């Protein structure tokens, strides 16, 4: 089971990966994670690999993901 703190750490690492063009951090890849308690509005999901994750979207940034389950997202 992945905690919200671990998810946020992964999101921060993905942000660094984007900002440094892959030099630092890690590309986000998550599967079957409950994101309903995580505010994604401050994180870029560009090039993230997300499958079967539950989320109640709190962000205007990705309004097209306003569904209960993210089956696949790779931006």
C-alpha angles and dihedrals in degrees: 000000000000117000125220089248091056091048091051089049089053091048090051090049090050090050089053090047090055095044093050094040092242097315093113136016125024136277110254115251118167134163131190095356124151106233097169092112096044121092104219095181094100096048131078114228093192110144091359118146108221124168133176095351122153118227140161096208116232095176134091087200094080104027092157090068092065092131133106097247129035104214097179134349127171113159 
